[in-house]
Amino acid sequence: MNFIWVFIGGGLGSISRYGISLGTQKMSTGNLPIATFTSNILACIILGIAVYGFKDKLESTAWISPFLITGFCGGFSTFSSWSKETVDLIQQGQWFWAVANIIVSIAFGIGILLWMKWSV
C-alpha cells in the first residue's frame, strides 16, 4: 500500500514543482535557477514541519510518511535539476552564480531543517 501513497504524493509534488516553474518563469529575467531553488527550499520547509512538527502523527499514521516525505517532498524537490542548472551556470562562465547556487542552496536547506529541529 505504501507504493500507492508514494505514487500519489510524488505526482502531487511533481505537479506542484511544475507550477512553481511556470510561475517563476514570468518573474525571472536572468539565468538563475529560481524555480529549482524555490522548490527545494519549500520542500525542506515541508519536510521539517512534517518530521519535527508532526513527529507523533508520523509515527501513529502509517501512510503520512510515504505520502508526504518520500512522495510529495521527493517529487517536489529536485537534486538532478539543481545539479544540471549549476553545471549550466559553470558552462556559461557564470562561476559566481554557480558557487552561490551551491552554497546558498545547501546552507538554506540544511539551515531550515536544523532551525526546525531546534525550535519545534
Helices and strands as residue ranges (DSSP letters): H 2-27, H 34-48, I 49-53, H 55-60, H 64-64, I 65-73, H 74-76, H 79-91, H 95-119
